[in-house]
Amino acid sequence: MEAQYHIGLVALSLGVAFIASLTALDMAGRLRATKGLASKLWLGGGAFSMGVGIWAMHFVGMLAMDMSSAVAYNIPLTVISFAAAVLSSALALTVVKTGKLTATRLCSGAALMGAGVCLMHYIGMAAMQIHGELSYQPFIFALSVLIAVTASGAALWLVFRLNPTSKQRPSLWYRTGAGLVMALGITGMHYTGMAATIYPEHAMMNNDDGLSPALLAIYVATVSVIIMLGALLLSIYDTHLTSANAQLAASLSEANTELKGMVYRDPLTKLPNRLFFEEKITELLSEGCDSFSVFFVDLDHFKKINDSLGHHVGDILIKQSAARLSAAVRDTDLVARVGGDEFMVLIQGNPSKKTAESLAFRIVETLQQPFQIEDVMVNVSSSVGVSMYPEHAEQMHELMVYADAAMYAAKKSGRNSYVFYQQDMTSGTERRAKMDERLRLALANGSLHLAYQPKVDVLTGVVTGVEALIRWQDEELGVVTPDELIPFAEDSNLILPLGDWVLKTACQFSAKWEHENGKPLPIAVNISAMQLSHRGFIDSVRQVLEDTGLNPRRLELELTESTLVKDPKYAQEVMFQLRDIGVSISIDDFGTGYSNLAQLRRFPIDRLKIDKSFMSEAVVNEQDAAIVKSVIALAQILNLQVTTEGIETEEQLEFVRSLKGQEYQGYYYSKALEADDLRDLLVEKLQSMDLTA
């Protein structure tokens, strides 16, 4: 019996094989991308859909054969043929699922899969129900087996190569070409096997219990395409879903990393923050670290710079300080920003006390160098407190509190230094909490008091007035200096009631002195930036003058340069109102701030006070002497009076006198005195108050 082929069905069989190959490629990819139950489900579903495709290609190819007699198929053998296709597909997917595709695995897998494909084909051929027996040409039969094994090996290799463990998916053209190669191998094996078949002459159909070719064609074409396309679409959808989930996971991971960075990083300096610093100490403690040191670093007078030059400059100063700190310590150490102008440093690597001391000294030296910020040269210093584990404490909180206490001690000792923790120290946090409580009590019960430092005429030596200076000695806190009290009062919102008390008490003292002695005693009172910016300040001054009966011409209000530059327009408005009342105005600590001549000319100022820091070295330091000369010359040009602070020696006084300075303060004449002591001093020196009423 002669057999011919219908070219359309041959092309259809190749198309079915191509779809089966693409399905195999995607199924292998899903298998290698999943684990557990999902992997097993993809193995079962993939083997079934691939088996359907291979088996369908086989039977469509058989239907393409145009025989001279009709052919029917035995159902049991057809089912066995289908099972062989599914099992061979399962074997192929199992081989590429895990591990490396070695030569041994490739050869053994190709042999087993090829055998399965051959079984599928030749059992399917045996399912043909015809009279007579089929026989095969040995050479072509062997060639079909070789093609089956070779095609299986090529298929395994392609599937493995196109579905690597990496996340990069091969291009569509690459996968299409690979699918076509696999399809040609499968169909090549089929038609070679068909060519090897010898059909008996005058074979007659025997379809007692078989399926008709037409019915089988409809079944195979419809069901196989639906199954394969369904599996392929499901695989593609799952791939996209997995990719979307992977992208979502990556986005979440990136967001989590960014969020963690926000949680653990200071946004201004990009340094670790307090939370990260605390967790790092906890980690060292849990690891059983032998020793480490904790530094608490605070910038001295940062608030003054921030107020006078603005927050923009303050932020730049913080960032530059952070950079210097990071450069000053070792790579193994950790620098963190824990507050506005506060940093902490974790010295790791089991440092000795000598090492910690050396690093603390380096930090102090580094931060005291001038900072160039835009067109301004800014000078700051730092106070550093040091606690050591396990010498001082064995808990994270205590180590940080003790470093804070040591830093506070460094500030009390004059700043620009470092101090190691000692048992009798109190942390700044604890002291500030106690100060808040005690200051409120002191304002309520009147336990604060004022001292008065004489202001003396440079030429005559006559006392021209006094400056009121606040003093506070608390039963629990001890002596609280103005340098500590005023910044604390500003931070705790107590500066307004404190300032009101100082102003009223000073005016009462001056008015009482004039009433009792018949001679005026002008008095100078320091005013903070917060007081000046308060909208009710002018009314408060008027009310105090009215209540105390003090002549406004006896009152001089001392402002710092930072007070003027913080809000110059409003400061100018308030100062003119004070001038209208009759109150005079002086600029305290002139030369230490960042005001300039152009700014000074806009304000109604009566007096400049030269800061004592310039006078301490003026007679031996040419630079300081030049500053004092320049300030006095500037005052003379602007028709302002000058008071020089910090005069402690006859030589300093002679220097000021030679420059035609009008007034001075300092220990050379007297320190700040209580009211009774001031009266005794004036009587003792037999000085009269040569002042104009």
C-alpha positions as CSV (number, residue, x, y, z in Angstrom):
1,M,0.0,0.0,0.0
2,E,1.4,3.4,-1.0
3,A,1.2,6.4,1.4
4,Q,1.3,10.0,0.3
5,Y,1.2,13.2,2.5
6,H,-1.2,16.1,2.5
7,I,1.1,19.1,2.5
8,G,-1.4,21.3,4.5
9,L,-1.6,18.7,7.3
10,V,2.2,18.4,7.3
11,A,2.5,22.1,7.8
12,L,-0.1,21.9,10.6
13,S,1.8,19.1,12.3
14,L,4.9,21.3,12.2
15,G,2.9,24.2,13.7
16,V,1.6,22.0,16.5
17,A,5.2,20.9,17.2
18,F,6.3,24.6,17.2
19,I,3.6,25.5,19.8
20,A,4.6,22.4,21.8
21,S,8.2,23.6,21.8
22,L,7.3,27.1,22.9
23,T,5.2,25.6,25.7
24,A,8.2,23.4,26.7
25,L,10.5,26.4,26.9
26,D,8.1,28.4,29.1
27,M,7.2,25.4,31.3
28,A,10.9,24.8,32.0
29,G,11.3,28.5,32.9
30,R,8.4,28.3,35.4
31,L,9.9,25.2,36.9
32,R,13.3,26.8,37.4
33,A,11.7,29.9,38.9
34,T,9.4,28.2,41.4
35,K,9.9,25.9,44.4
36,G,7.8,23.6,46.6
37,L,4.2,22.9,45.7
38,A,4.1,25.4,42.8
39,S,7.1,23.7,41.2
40,K,5.3,20.3,41.4
41,L,2.2,21.7,39.9
42,W,4.1,23.3,37.0
43,L,5.9,20.0,36.5
44,G,2.6,18.1,36.2
45,G,0.8,20.7,34.2
46,G,3.8,21.2,31.9
47,A,4.4,17.5,31.3
48,F,0.7,17.1,30.4
49,S,0.6,20.1,28.0
50,M,3.9,19.2,26.4
51,G,2.8,15.6,26.1
52,V,-0.4,16.7,24.5
53,G,1.5,18.8,22.0
54,I,4.0,16.1,21.0
55,W,1.2,13.5,20.8
56,A,-1.0,15.8,18.8
57,M,1.8,16.6,16.4
58,H,2.3,12.8,15.9
59,F,-1.3,12.1,15.2
60,V,-1.8,15.1,13.0
61,G,1.2,13.9,11.1
62,M,-0.3,10.5,10.8
63,L,-3.6,12.0,9.6
64,A,-1.5,13.9,7.0
65,M,-0.7,10.5,5.4
66,D,-3.1,9.9,2.5
67,M,-3.4,6.1,2.3
68,S,-5.4,4.2,-0.3
69,S,-7.5,2.7,2.5
70,A,-9.1,4.1,5.5
71,V,-7.5,3.8,8.9
72,A,-9.0,3.6,12.4
73,Y,-7.1,3.5,15.8
74,N,-7.2,1.3,18.8
75,I,-8.2,3.3,21.9
76,P,-6.0,1.5,24.6
77,L,-2.9,1.8,22.5
78,T,-3.7,5.4,21.6
79,V,-3.9,6.1,25.4
80,I,-0.6,4.3,26.0
81,S,1.0,6.4,23.2
82,F,-0.3,9.6,24.8
83,A,1.0,8.4,28.2
84,A,4.4,7.8,26.7
85,A,4.4,11.4,25.4
86,V,3.5,12.8,28.8
87,L,6.1,10.8,30.6
88,S,8.9,11.7,28.2
89,S,7.9,15.4,28.7
90,A,7.9,15.0,32.4
91,L,11.4,13.4,32.1
92,A,12.6,16.4,30.1
93,L,11.3,18.9,32.5
94,T,12.8,17.1,35.5
95,V,16.2,17.1,33.8
96,V,16.2,20.8,33.3
97,K,14.5,21.7,36.6
98,T,17.5,21.8,38.9
99,G,21.2,21.5,38.9
100,K,23.8,21.9,36.2
101,L,23.2,20.2,32.9
102,T,26.4,18.1,32.7
103,A,27.3,15.9,29.7
104,T,26.2,12.8,31.6
105,R,22.9,14.2,32.5
106,L,22.3,15.5,29.0
107,C,23.2,12.1,27.3
108,S,21.2,10.0,29.8
109,G,18.2,12.4,29.6
110,A,18.3,12.5,25.8
111,A,18.4,8.7,25.6
112,L,15.4,8.3,28.0
113,M,13.4,11.1,26.4
114,G,14.2,9.8,22.9
115,A,13.1,6.4,24.0
116,G,9.9,7.8,25.3
117,V,9.2,9.7,22.0
118,C,10.0,6.5,20.0
119,L,7.6,4.6,22.2
120,M,4.9,7.2,21.7
121,H,5.4,7.1,18.0
122,Y,5.6,3.4,17.4
123,I,2.9,2.5,19.9
124,G,0.8,5.1,18.1
125,M,1.6,3.4,14.8
126,A,0.6,0.1,16.3
127,A,-2.7,1.6,17.2
128,M,-3.6,1.7,13.5
129,Q,-6.2,-0.9,12.9
130,I,-5.5,-2.4,9.5
131,H,-5.5,-6.0,8.1
132,G,-2.0,-7.2,8.1
133,E,1.0,-6.3,10.0
134,L,3.3,-3.3,9.9
135,S,7.0,-3.8,9.4
136,Y,9.9,-1.4,9.4
137,Q,13.0,-0.9,7.4
138,P,15.8,-1.5,9.9
139,F,18.1,1.3,8.7
140,I,15.5,4.0,8.6
141,F,14.0,2.7,11.8
142,A,17.4,3.1,13.5
143,L,17.8,6.5,11.9
144,S,14.4,7.6,13.4
145,V,15.6,6.5,16.9
146,L,18.8,8.4,16.4
147,I,16.9,11.5,15.3
148,A,14.6,11.1,18.4
149,V,17.6,10.9,20.8
150,T,19.4,13.7,19.0
151,A,16.3,15.9,18.9
152,S,15.7,15.2,22.6
153,G,19.2,16.2,23.5
154,A,19.0,19.4,21.4
155,A,15.6,20.1,23.1
156,L,17.1,19.6,26.6
157,W,20.1,21.8,25.8
158,L,18.0,24.6,24.4
159,V,15.5,24.5,27.2
160,F,18.3,24.6,29.8
161,R,20.1,27.4,28.0
162,L,17.1,29.5,27.4
163,N,15.9,29.3,31.1
164,P,19.0,30.0,33.1
165,T,18.9,30.6,36.9
166,S,19.6,34.3,36.2
167,K,16.6,36.8,36.1
168,Q,17.4,37.9,32.5
169,R,14.8,36.5,30.1
170,P,16.0,35.5,26.6
171,S,14.7,37.7,23.7
172,L,11.6,36.7,21.8
173,W,13.5,36.1,18.6
174,Y,15.9,33.8,20.4
175,R,13.1,31.8,22.0
176,T,11.2,31.6,18.6
177,G,14.3,30.3,16.9
178,A,14.9,27.7,19.6
179,G,11.2,26.6,19.4
180,L,11.5,26.2,15.6
181,V,14.7,24.0,16.0
182,M,12.9,21.8,18.5
183,A,9.8,21.6,16.3
184,L,11.9,20.5,13.3
185,G,13.7,17.8,15.4
186,I,10.4,16.4,16.7
187,T,8.7,16.4,13.2
188,G,11.8,15.1,11.6
189,M,11.8,12.1,13.9
190,H,8.1,11.5,13.2
191,Y,8.3,11.6,9.4
192,T,11.5,9.5,9.5
193,G,9.6,6.9,11.5
194,M,6.7,7.1,9.1
195,A,9.1,6.6,6.2
196,A,10.6,3.5,7.9
197,T,7.1,1.9,8.1
198,I,6.2,-0.9,5.5
199,Y,2.5,-1.2,5.1
200,P,0.9,-4.5,3.9
201,E,-0.5,-4.5,0.4
202,H,-4.3,-4.1,0.1
203,A,-4.6,-3.3,3.8
204,M,-8.2,-3.0,4.9
205,M,-9.7,-0.8,7.6
206,N,-10.8,-2.6,10.7
207,N,-12.8,-0.1,12.8
208,D,-14.9,-2.4,14.9
209,D,-14.1,-0.5,18.0
210,G,-11.8,2.3,16.8
211,L,-12.2,6.0,16.3
212,S,-12.8,7.4,12.8
213,P,-10.0,9.5,11.3
214,A,-12.3,12.5,11.0
215,L,-13.5,12.3,14.6
216,L,-9.9,11.8,15.8
217,A,-8.7,14.8,13.7
218,I,-11.3,17.1,15.2
219,Y,-10.6,15.9,18.7
220,V,-6.8,16.1,18.4
221,A,-6.8,19.5,16.6
222,T,-9.3,21.1,19.0
223,V,-8.3,19.7,22.4
224,S,-4.5,19.8,21.9
225,V,-4.5,23.4,20.7
226,I,-6.8,24.5,23.6
227,I,-4.6,22.7,26.1
228,M,-1.3,24.0,24.8
229,L,-2.5,27.5,24.3
230,G,-4.1,27.5,27.7
231,A,-0.9,26.2,29.3
232,L,1.2,28.7,27.3
233,L,-1.0,31.7,28.2
234,L,-1.0,30.6,31.9
235,S,2.8,30.4,31.8
236,I,3.1,33.8,30.2
237,Y,0.6,35.3,32.7
238,D,2.4,33.7,35.6
239,T,5.8,35.0,34.3
240,H,4.4,38.5,34.1
241,L,2.8,38.2,37.5
242,T,6.1,36.9,38.9
243,S,8.0,39.7,37.2
244,A,5.5,42.3,38.6
245,N,5.8,40.8,42.1
246,A,9.6,40.9,41.8
247,Q,9.4,44.5,40.7
248,L,7.1,45.2,43.6
249,A,9.3,43.4,46.0
250,A,12.3,45.3,44.6
251,S,10.4,48.6,45.0
252,L,9.4,47.7,48.5
253,S,13.0,46.7,49.3
254,E,14.2,50.0,47.9
255,A,11.6,51.9,49.8
256,N,12.4,50.0,53.0
257,T,16.1,50.8,52.5
258,E,15.3,54.4,52.0
259,L,12.9,54.5,55.0
260,K,15.5,52.8,57.1
261,G,18.0,55.4,56.0
262,M,15.5,58.1,57.0
263,V,15.0,56.5,60.4
264,Y,18.7,56.0,61.1
265,R,20.2,59.1,59.3
266,D,20.2,62.7,60.2
267,P,18.8,64.5,57.1
268,L,21.1,67.6,57.4
269,T,24.5,66.0,57.8
270,K,23.7,62.4,56.5
271,L,25.4,61.1,59.7
272,P,23.8,58.4,61.8
273,N,21.3,59.7,64.3
274,R,20.7,59.0,68.0
275,L,18.7,55.9,67.3
276,F,21.4,54.3,65.2
277,F,24.0,55.3,67.7
278,E,22.1,53.7,70.6
279,E,21.5,50.5,68.6
280,K,25.3,50.3,67.8
281,I,26.2,50.6,71.4
282,T,23.6,47.9,72.2
283,E,25.1,45.7,69.5
284,L,28.6,46.1,71.0
285,L,27.3,45.2,74.5
286,S,25.5,42.1,73.2
287,E,28.7,41.0,71.4
288,G,30.7,41.1,74.6
289,C,33.0,43.9,73.5
290,D,35.9,44.4,75.9
291,S,35.9,48.2,76.0
292,F,34.8,51.3,74.1
293,S,34.4,55.0,74.7
294,V,31.5,57.4,74.2
295,F,32.1,61.1,73.4
296,F,29.5,63.8,73.8
297,V,30.5,66.8,71.6
298,D,28.6,70.2,71.9
299,L,29.4,73.3,69.9
300,D,30.0,76.3,72.1
301,H,27.9,79.5,71.4
302,F,26.2,77.9,68.4
303,K,22.9,79.6,69.3
304,K,24.5,83.0,69.2
305,I,25.8,82.3,65.7
306,N,22.5,80.8,64.6
307,D,20.6,83.9,65.8
308,S,23.0,86.5,64.4
309,L,23.8,85.0,61.0
310,G,20.6,83.0,60.4
311,H,19.7,79.4,60.3
312,H,21.1,79.0,56.8
313,V,24.6,79.7,58.1
314,G,23.9,77.6,61.2
315,D,23.1,74.6,59.0
316,I,26.2,75.0,57.0
317,L,28.2,75.3,60.2
318,I,26.7,72.0,61.4
319,K,27.5,70.2,58.2
320,Q,31.1,71.5,58.2
321,S,31.5,70.5,61.8
322,A,30.1,67.0,61.0
323,A,32.7,66.7,58.2
324,R,35.5,67.8,60.5
325,L,34.4,65.4,63.2
326,S,34.3,62.5,60.8
327,A,37.8,63.4,59.5
328,A,39.2,63.7,63.0
329,V,38.3,60.2,64.2
330,R,39.4,56.8,62.8
331,D,37.6,54.8,60.2
332,T,36.5,52.3,62.8
333,D,34.8,55.0,64.9
334,L,31.2,56.2,64.6
335,V,30.1,59.8,64.5
336,A,26.4,60.6,65.0
337,R,24.4,63.8,65.2
338,V,22.0,63.6,68.2
339,G,20.7,67.1,68.5
340,G,20.8,70.6,67.2
341,D,24.5,71.3,67.8
342,E,25.3,68.0,69.6
343,F,27.2,65.1,68.3
344,M,28.2,61.8,69.8
345,V,31.2,59.7,68.8
346,L,31.7,56.0,69.5
347,I,35.3,55.0,69.8
348,Q,35.6,51.3,69.0
349,G,38.4,48.8,69.0
350,N,39.1,48.5,72.7
351,P,40.6,52.0,73.1
352,S,42.8,52.8,76.1
353,K,42.2,56.0,78.1
354,K,45.3,57.5,76.4
355,T,43.8,56.8,73.0
356,A,40.4,58.3,74.0
357,E,42.2,61.4,75.4
358,S,44.2,61.8,72.2
359,L,41.1,61.6,70.0
360,A,39.2,64.0,72.3
361,F,42.0,66.5,72.1
362,R,42.1,66.2,68.3
363,I,38.3,66.9,68.1
364,V,38.7,70.0,70.3
365,E,41.6,71.3,68.2
366,T,39.8,70.5,64.9
367,L,36.6,72.4,65.8
368,Q,38.3,75.5,67.2
369,Q,39.8,76.3,63.8
370,P,37.9,79.1,61.9
371,F,35.1,78.1,59.6
372,Q,34.7,79.9,56.2
373,I,31.0,80.1,55.5
374,E,30.2,82.0,52.3
375,D,31.9,85.4,52.9
376,V,31.9,85.1,56.7
377,M,34.7,83.7,59.0
378,V,33.0,81.9,61.9
379,N,34.7,80.9,65.1
380,V,33.4,78.3,67.5
381,S,34.8,75.9,70.0
382,S,33.6,72.7,71.5
383,S,33.1,71.0,74.8
384,V,33.6,67.2,74.9
385,G,32.6,64.8,77.6
386,V,34.0,61.3,77.7
387,S,32.6,58.1,79.3
388,M,34.3,54.7,79.0
389,Y,32.9,51.1,79.1
390,P,33.2,49.3,81.4
391,E,35.1,51.7,83.6
392,H,32.3,54.2,84.1
393,A,29.2,52.2,83.3
394,E,28.0,48.9,81.7
395,Q,24.7,50.1,80.3
396,M,24.0,52.1,77.1
397,H,21.8,54.7,78.8
398,E,24.2,55.4,81.6
399,L,27.2,55.7,79.2
400,M,25.4,58.3,77.2
401,V,24.2,60.2,80.3
402,Y,27.7,60.2,81.8
403,A,29.2,61.5,78.6
404,D,26.6,64.3,78.7
405,A,27.5,65.0,82.3
406,A,31.2,65.2,81.5
407,M,30.5,67.5,78.5
408,Y,28.5,69.8,80.8
409,A,31.5,69.8,83.2
410,A,33.7,70.8,80.3
411,K,31.4,73.8,79.6
412,K,31.5,74.8,83.3
413,S,35.3,74.7,83.3
414,G,35.5,77.2,80.5
415,R,34.5,75.4,77.3
416,N,36.9,74.5,74.4
417,S,38.1,71.4,76.4
418,Y,37.4,67.8,77.1
419,V,36.6,66.1,80.4
420,F,36.3,62.5,81.5
421,Y,33.4,61.5,83.6
422,Q,33.7,61.4,87.4
423,Q,31.2,60.1,89.9
424,D,30.2,63.4,91.3
425,M,29.1,64.8,87.9
426,T,25.5,65.5,87.0
427,S,24.3,65.1,83.5
428,G,23.2,68.2,81.6
429,T,19.7,66.7,81.1
430,E,19.3,66.1,84.8
431,R,20.7,69.6,85.6
432,R,18.4,71.3,83.1
433,A,15.4,69.5,84.5
434,K,16.3,70.7,88.0
435,M,17.1,74.2,86.8
436,D,13.7,74.5,85.2
437,E,12.1,73.6,88.5
438,R,14.3,75.8,90.7
439,L,14.2,78.8,88.4
440,R,10.4,78.9,88.4
441,L,10.6,78.7,92.2
442,A,13.2,81.5,92.3
443,L,11.1,83.8,90.2
444,A,8.1,83.1,92.5
445,N,9.9,83.6,95.8
446,G,12.4,86.3,94.9
447,S,15.6,84.3,95.6
448,L,17.4,85.8,92.6
449,H,19.4,89.0,93.1
450,L,21.4,91.6,91.1
451,A,25.0,92.7,91.4
452,Y,26.2,96.0,90.1
453,Q,29.5,96.7,88.4
454,P,30.7,100.4,88.3
455,K,31.2,102.1,85.0
456,V,34.1,104.6,85.4
457,D,35.2,107.7,83.5
458,V,38.6,107.0,81.9
459,L,40.0,110.5,82.6
460,T,38.5,111.4,86.0
461,G,38.0,108.0,87.6
462,V,34.5,109.1,88.6
463,V,31.8,106.4,88.6
464,T,29.4,107.3,85.8
465,G,26.9,104.5,86.4
466,V,26.5,100.8,87.0
467,E,25.6,97.7,85.0
468,A,23.1,95.4,86.6
469,L,24.2,91.7,86.4
470,I,22.0,88.8,87.5
471,R,23.2,86.5,90.2
472,W,21.7,83.2,91.3
473,Q,22.9,80.9,94.0
474,D,20.5,78.0,94.6
475,E,20.4,75.7,97.6
476,E,20.4,72.6,95.3
477,L,22.2,73.8,92.2
478,G,24.8,76.0,93.7
479,V,26.1,79.0,91.8
480,V,24.5,79.3,88.4
481,T,26.5,81.7,86.2
482,P,24.8,84.1,83.7
483,D,26.4,82.2,80.8
484,E,24.5,79.1,81.9
485,L,21.3,80.9,83.2
486,I,20.5,83.1,80.2
487,P,20.7,80.5,77.4
488,F,18.7,78.1,79.6
489,A,16.0,80.7,80.3
490,E,15.7,81.3,76.5
491,D,15.4,77.6,75.8
492,S,12.8,77.1,78.5
493,N,10.7,80.1,77.6
494,L,11.5,81.8,81.0
495,I,13.6,84.6,79.6
496,L,10.6,87.0,79.4
497,P,9.6,86.7,83.1
498,L,13.3,86.7,84.1
499,G,14.0,89.8,81.9
500,D,11.0,91.6,83.4
501,W,12.2,90.9,86.9
502,V,15.8,92.1,86.1
503,L,14.5,95.3,84.5
504,K,12.1,96.1,87.3
505,T,14.6,95.3,90.0
506,A,17.4,97.4,88.4
507,C,15.1,100.4,87.9
508,Q,13.9,100.2,91.5
509,F,17.6,100.2,92.7
510,S,18.5,103.2,90.6
511,A,15.4,105.2,91.6
512,K,15.9,104.3,95.2
513,W,19.6,105.3,95.1
514,E,18.8,108.7,93.6
515,H,16.0,109.3,96.1
516,E,18.3,108.4,99.1
517,N,21.5,110.1,97.9
518,G,20.2,113.0,96.0
519,K,22.3,112.1,93.0
520,P,21.4,110.0,90.0
521,L,23.0,106.6,89.3
522,P,22.4,105.6,85.7
523,I,21.9,101.9,85.3
524,A,22.5,99.6,82.3
525,V,20.4,96.4,81.8
526,N,21.1,93.6,79.4
527,I,18.2,92.8,77.0
528,S,18.0,89.5,75.1
529,A,16.8,89.1,71.5
530,M,13.7,87.3,72.7
531,Q,12.8,90.3,74.9
532,L,13.3,92.8,72.2
533,S,11.3,90.8,69.6
534,H,8.4,90.4,72.1
535,R,5.5,92.6,70.9
536,G,4.8,93.9,74.4
537,F,8.3,94.9,75.2
538,I,7.9,98.7,74.7
539,D,4.8,98.7,76.9
540,S,6.7,96.7,79.6
541,V,9.5,99.3,79.6
542,R,7.0,102.2,79.9
543,Q,5.2,100.4,82.7
544,V,8.4,99.7,84.7
545,L,9.5,103.3,84.4
546,E,6.1,104.5,85.5
547,D,6.0,102.0,88.5
548,T,9.5,102.8,89.7
549,G,9.5,106.5,89.0
550,L,12.9,106.3,87.3
551,N,13.8,109.0,84.9
552,P,14.1,107.3,81.4
553,R,17.4,109.1,80.9
554,R,18.9,107.1,83.7
555,L,18.2,103.8,81.9
556,E,20.5,102.3,79.3
557,L,19.5,99.0,77.6
558,E,22.4,96.8,76.4
559,L,21.7,94.8,73.2
560,T,24.0,92.3,71.5
561,E,24.9,92.4,67.9
562,S,23.0,89.2,67.3
563,T,19.9,90.9,68.5
564,L,20.2,93.5,65.7
565,V,20.9,91.2,62.8
566,K,18.2,88.6,63.6
567,D,15.4,90.9,62.5
568,P,17.0,94.3,61.8
569,K,13.8,96.0,60.5
570,Y,11.8,95.2,63.6
571,A,14.8,95.9,65.9
572,Q,15.2,99.3,64.3
573,E,11.5,100.1,64.9
574,V,11.7,99.2,68.5
575,M,14.9,101.0,69.1
576,F,13.5,104.3,67.8
577,Q,10.5,103.9,70.1
578,L,12.9,103.4,73.0
579,R,14.7,106.6,71.9
580,D,11.4,108.5,71.9
581,I,10.8,107.4,75.5
582,G,14.2,108.7,76.5
583,V,16.0,105.4,77.0
584,S,19.6,105.2,75.7
585,I,20.9,102.1,73.9
586,S,24.3,100.5,73.8
587,I,25.7,97.5,71.8
588,D,27.3,95.0,74.2
589,D,30.3,92.8,73.5
590,F,30.9,94.8,70.2
591,G,33.3,93.0,67.9
592,T,32.3,89.5,68.8
593,G,29.3,89.3,66.5
594,Y,28.8,89.7,62.8
595,S,27.3,93.1,62.4
596,N,28.9,95.7,60.2
597,L,29.2,99.5,59.8
598,A,26.4,99.7,57.3
599,Q,24.0,98.0,59.8
600,L,25.2,100.1,62.8
601,R,24.4,103.4,61.0
602,R,20.8,102.4,60.6
603,F,20.2,102.0,64.4
604,P,19.8,104.8,67.0
605,I,22.7,103.7,69.1
606,D,24.3,105.8,71.9
607,R,27.2,103.6,73.0
608,L,29.5,100.8,71.9
609,K,30.9,98.4,74.5
610,I,34.2,96.7,73.6
611,D,34.2,93.1,74.7
612,K,36.7,92.1,77.4
613,S,38.1,89.3,75.2
614,F,40.0,92.0,73.1
615,M,41.4,93.8,76.2
616,S,42.9,90.8,77.8
617,E,45.8,90.8,75.2
618,A,45.5,94.3,73.8
619,V,48.7,95.6,75.3
620,V,50.8,92.7,74.1
621,N,48.9,91.5,70.9
622,E,49.0,93.8,67.9
623,Q,45.9,92.3,66.4
624,D,43.7,92.8,69.5
625,A,45.1,96.3,69.9
626,A,44.2,97.1,66.3
627,I,40.7,95.9,66.9
628,V,40.3,98.1,70.0
629,K,41.7,101.1,68.1
630,S,39.4,100.5,65.2
631,V,36.3,100.2,67.4
632,I,37.1,103.5,69.2
633,A,37.8,105.2,66.0
634,L,34.5,103.9,64.5
635,A,32.6,105.2,67.6
636,Q,34.2,108.6,67.2
637,I,33.2,108.8,63.5
638,L,29.6,107.8,64.4
639,N,29.6,110.2,67.4
640,L,29.1,107.3,69.9
641,Q,30.3,106.8,73.4
642,V,32.7,103.9,74.1
643,T,32.8,101.7,77.2
644,T,35.7,99.3,77.4
645,E,35.1,96.1,79.4
646,G,37.7,93.9,81.1
647,I,40.1,96.6,82.4
648,E,42.2,94.8,85.0
649,T,45.6,96.6,85.0
650,E,46.9,100.2,84.9
651,E,48.6,99.4,81.6
652,Q,45.3,98.5,80.0
653,L,43.7,101.6,81.4
654,E,46.5,103.8,80.0
655,F,46.1,102.1,76.6
656,V,42.4,103.0,76.5
657,R,43.1,106.5,77.8
658,S,45.6,107.1,75.0
659,L,42.8,106.3,72.5
660,K,40.5,108.7,74.1
661,G,38.0,106.1,75.3
662,Q,35.4,107.6,77.6
663,E,34.4,104.8,80.0
664,Y,35.6,101.5,81.3
665,Q,34.6,98.5,83.5
666,G,36.7,95.9,85.1
667,Y,38.4,94.5,88.1
668,Y,40.9,97.3,88.1
669,Y,38.3,99.4,89.7
670,S,35.9,96.9,91.1
671,K,34.1,93.6,90.4
672,A,30.3,93.4,90.4
673,L,29.1,94.2,93.9
674,E,26.0,93.8,96.0
675,A,24.0,97.0,96.6
676,D,25.4,97.5,100.1
677,D,28.9,96.8,99.1
678,L,28.7,99.2,96.2
679,R,27.6,102.0,98.6
680,D,30.5,101.2,100.9
681,L,32.9,101.3,98.0
682,L,31.8,104.7,96.9
683,V,32.0,106.1,100.4
684,E,35.4,104.6,101.0
685,K,36.9,106.1,97.9
686,L,35.2,109.5,98.6
687,Q,33.8,109.8,95.1
688,S,31.0,112.1,94.3
689,M,28.6,111.5,91.5
690,D,29.3,114.2,89.1
691,L,26.3,113.5,86.9
692,T,23.8,115.7,85.3
693,A,20.2,115.2,86.5
